[in-house]
Amino acid sequence: MISIISILVFLAVVVLAVILFLNFWPSVGKLPDKSMQEDYARRTEYFSDGSFSNQASDPVVTAESEEKSDRMKPKDKIPVVKSESVPDGEKGKLYVTWLGHSSILVQMNGKNILIDPVFSKYSSPVSFAGVKRFSEVAIEPEDLPHLDAVLISHDHYDHLDYETIKKINDKTDRYIVPLGVESYLIGWGVDSEKITNMAWYEEIMLDDIKVVATPSKHYTGRNPLKRNASWWCGFYLNDDSHTLYYSGDGGYCDNFKEIKEKLGDIDLALMECGQYGKGWPWIHMFPEQTVQAVEDLDAKWFIPVHWGAYCICYNAWDDSVIRSIAESEKKGINEATPKIGERVDFDDIASYNEHWWEGIN
């Protein structure tokens, strides 16, 4: 018969193992130190007592639940445009290649800018379990071109991936991240001189491209015992020929109208449109809210992202694009729907309108 003492010893060992894992497993990452936190407090009013906050104080989750779809992942293979190389960009041109979920290669004015790269089999702190990717990788990390910059919107595993960063670091000139995310990168061996951390509405120049960190309504935490130790954001890019906005993750709010008022016209918006649910309505947008956000931004075109690779909600894998297309058509919003890996030439963006997900079980 197992004694109470044996059970207590076992539980103590399990708790100790979890604590050690969260504090020392490389992919979980190193939290910002005191000097970093003092800098954050000087740069934003939304940092206090070691944690970041949103402009609004909505809760992260609710008690509402919903049924799981039997199509959370496709049974069939979905089409992916696979490549072993990427053509060079050009001055005055804008190309965008959606790589699944929120990973996007932007080629703007001849520069290569990679957003939220995650190429691993699992979106997880470990390489053998977790949320499994259901679509093929369009291009392997080693086949990516030289990267002028990597933009990371926040620290969640489906946006910041340890294994991917290790694979692309040698070809990356610069990382641009919200406050706090630099701590993870430095802990993974990235040279701090390559990293620029930003508060909301701070801006830098990437040679001739202005990059602005923009607000979003979200939360962070790779370590479940320490939430919001790093911040979250979207990004606005302007090279005087084109303007591009990436929403990052976040719930619908007045941020989008504010961004339009502060930063002006947007040619192309890359918008979160997936992984939503009744249980977390304040931190992820429903598809109809995504279209409303595009209308608030007054963007000329948008591409829905945050779907097509990892399923972290209960909806059908294609529910978001079906609903966003219906809402866009109703409101007269221009929505492009390229395949994963398909290189979009913004000058011809109206031609990327195939409903490629239809007929896929």
N, C-alpha and C positions, 0 to 999 in steps of 0.2 A: 504494500500500500504506500502510495506517495505521501510523504509527510508535508505539513504546512511549511516547514522550513525549506524543504526542497523546492516547493513551488515559489516561495519568496526569493530564493537564491536564483532560480531560473529567470524570474521576472526582472530581478536586479541586473542580471547579465544582459538580458534583452535591452533594457533601458540604457545600460552603459554602451552597448554596441550601437544603438541608434544615435546616442549623443556623440560618440566618436565618429560615426559616419558623417553626421551633419557638420561636424567641426573640421574634419580632416580629409574627407573625400574630395579630390580636386575639382570635379565638375560642379559640386555644390557651390564652391567659391568662397573667397575671402571677403568678409564684410568691411565696410569703411572704418578706418581708425579715427581716433579723436581729432587729430589735426584736420583730416578730411571733413569731418562733421562740422568743425568750427568754420571752415570755408563755406560749406553749404548754408549755414545759418546767416552768414554775411550776405549771401547772394540771393536768397529767397525767403519770403515770409512763410512759405509752405513747408518749412522744415523746423521741427521742434522736438526736443527730447529724443533724438535719435531716429525720428521717423518723418517721412514725407507725407503730405496730404493733398487732397484735391481742393479745387475752389469751392465745391459744394460738399456737404457732409453726408451724402447718401450712403447707406450701408453697402457692403460688398455683395452680400448674398441675402436671399429671403428664404422663408420656409416652404415656398411653393415648389411643387414637383411636377413632372410631366412624364408621359409614357415614352419609352424608348422605341424609336423607329426600327423596323427590321432591315432598313437600308442605310444604317449609319455608315457602312463601308460598302463600296460597290463590289458586287460578285464578279462582274466582268472587268477586264483590263481596260483602263481609260486611256485615251490617246495622249501621248506625250511626244513632242518634237525633240528628239535627242540630237545632241551635237558634241563634237570633240574639240570644237574651237568656236570662237566668237569673232565675227568681222569687226574691224576697227570702227569706232564712231567717227563723226565728222564735225568740223566747226559749223555752228549754226543749225545743227540737226539734233533731234531728240528721238532716241530709240529706247524701248522698254521691253524687257524679257521677264515675264512672270515665271518663276521657277517652282511654283507650288507653295501653298499656304501663304506666308507673308514674305517669302524670299524673292527678291526682285533685283535684277541687274538693270540699272539705269545708265545709258550712255548719252551724256549731255555735253554738247559743245566739245566733243572729242575726248571727254574724260569718262572713266569707268567707275561707277559708284554702286556698290553692292549693299542692299538693305536687308537687315534681319536674316542673315544666311543660316539655314539649318538644312544639312544634307544627310544627317544620320538616319539610320534605320528606325531608331526610336527617339521620340521626344521625351527625354527622361534623364535623370542623373547617372544612369548606368547604360551600358551599351548592349545589354542582353534582354531588357524587359522594359515595359512601360507602354506608352501610346505608340503603336506601330504605324509607320508610313504605309499608305495603301497605293500610292502612285510611284512610278519609276522616277528616279532622279534624271532630270533633263541633261545635266552636264556635271561631270565629276569635278570636285574642287580643284584638282590638279590641272584640269583643262580650262579653268577660268583664265581670262586675260589678266595682265597686271592691273591691280586695283588702286586707283588714286585715293579712294576713301571707302571705308565700310561704316555705314550708319546703323546703329542699334537703338531701337526704340525703348526697350525695357528688358528686365532680366529673366523673364519667364523662359522655360526650357524650349518652347516652340518658337522663340525669337532669338535667344542667345544660347549657342551650342558649343560646349567645350571642345569636342572633337573637331568640329568645323573650323573654329578659330585656330586651333593648332595646325590644321592643314593649309590655311590661307594666309597665315601671318607673314610668312617670308615674301609673299607677293603683294602685301598691303602696305601702302605708304602712310596711311592715317586712319584713325578711328575717331568717329564723332558720336558722342553718347550723352545721355542725360546724366545729371549729377549722381554719383554713387556707382554707376556701372563700371567706371574706370578701375574700381577696386578689384573686381573680378578679373579683368583683363591683365592687370599688373600681377595678380596672384598666379595667372597662367603663363607668365613669362613674357608678356608683351611689354616692350620698352615704353616707359611712361612718356617719353618725348614724342611718341607717335599718337598720343591720345589727347583729344580735346573734349572736356566735359562741359555741359551747358545747362543753364537754367532756362526756363521758359522765356522766350522772346530775346534771349541772347543770340547774337549772330556772329559768324566768322566768314572769311572769304577763303574758298578753295580755289586759289588763283582767280579766275574770272567768274566763279559761281558763288553767289551769296547763299549761305546755309543758315537757316533760322530754326531753332528748336521751338515747337509750338505746343500749347497745352493739350492735354487729353484727360479724360476722367476714368482712371483705372486704379491699379494697385500693383505691388510687386512682392516677390519673395521666392527665392530658390530654396531657402531654408524655412520650413513651415513654422519654426519656433521664432522666426524674426521676420515679420512682414514690413514692407515699406522702408527698408534701410537704403534702398536706391530709388530714384525717381523714374518717371515714365514720360514719354513725349511723342509727338509727331515731328515731321520735318517739312520745311518749305524751301525749295531751291529756285533760284532765279539767275539766269545767265544773260539777261537782256534780250535773248531771242525767244526763250520759253520760260514758263513758270510751272513748277511741279510741286504737288503736295502729297505727302504720305501721312495717313491718319494715325499710324500705330494702332494699338488697341485702345478701346474706351467706349463708354456709353454715350448716348446722345445727350447733348447739352448745348448751352449757348456759346461754347467755345468756337463753333464753326462760324457763326455770325461775327464773332469777335476777330477771328483770324482774317476773314474777308475784309473787315473794316480796317484792320491794322496793316495788312500786307498787300491787299489789292487783288487784281485778277489772277485766276488760276487756269492754265490751259488744260492740265491733266491732273486728276486726283486719283490716287491709288488708295482705295477705301476698304477698311475692315468690313467684311460682309460674310460672316460665318462664325460658328461656335457660340451661339447665343442660346438663351433659355429663360424660362419664367423665374428660375432660381437666382439669376444674376442679371436683371434688366438694367442695372445702373453701370455695369462695367463692360458690357458688350451690346452693340446695337442689333436690333432686329433688322432684317433686310429693308423694310419700309422706312425705317429710321435712317439707314444708310443713304437711301435716295433723298430723304429730306435734308440730310447733312450736305449732300452734293448741291442741293438747291440753295441752302444757306450760304455755301461757299461761292455759289454762282460759277462753278467750274464748267468749262466748255465740254469736257469729256471726263468719264471716270471708268476705271477698271476695278471690278470687285476682287479683293484678295482675302486671305485668311481662311481659305477653303482648298479642297482638292488634294490634300496630302495627309493631314493628321486630323482625326476625329476626336474632339474633346467635349462634345455635347451629345445630345440625344436625338438630334434631327437627322433626316435623311441627308446623305452626303451632298446632294445637289439641290436641297431645299432652298438654300440661300440665293443661288443664282436664278432659280425659277421665280422666286418671289421678287427679287430685285428687278428682273427684266419686266415683269408684269407692272410693277410700280413705276418704273422708268417710262414705259410706254404710256401709261396713264397720265403721267405728269409732263411728258415731252422732254425727258432728260436723256442726254446722249450717253449710252453705256456700251463699251466695247468688251467683248468676251473672247480673248485669245486663248488658245490651248496652252497648257503648261509647256514652256520651252519655245514658244513661238515668238519670234522677234517682231515687235510692233514698231513700224515707222509712223511717228505721229503725223506726218504729212498725209498719210493714207489711212488714218485710224478708223475711218468709217467703214472700211472693208473688212475689219476684224469683228464680224457679227455672227459667225456661225454658232448655232446652238448644238455644239458638239457633244454635250452630255445627254441629249435625247436618245432614247433607245438603249441606254446602258443600265443594266440591272444592278 
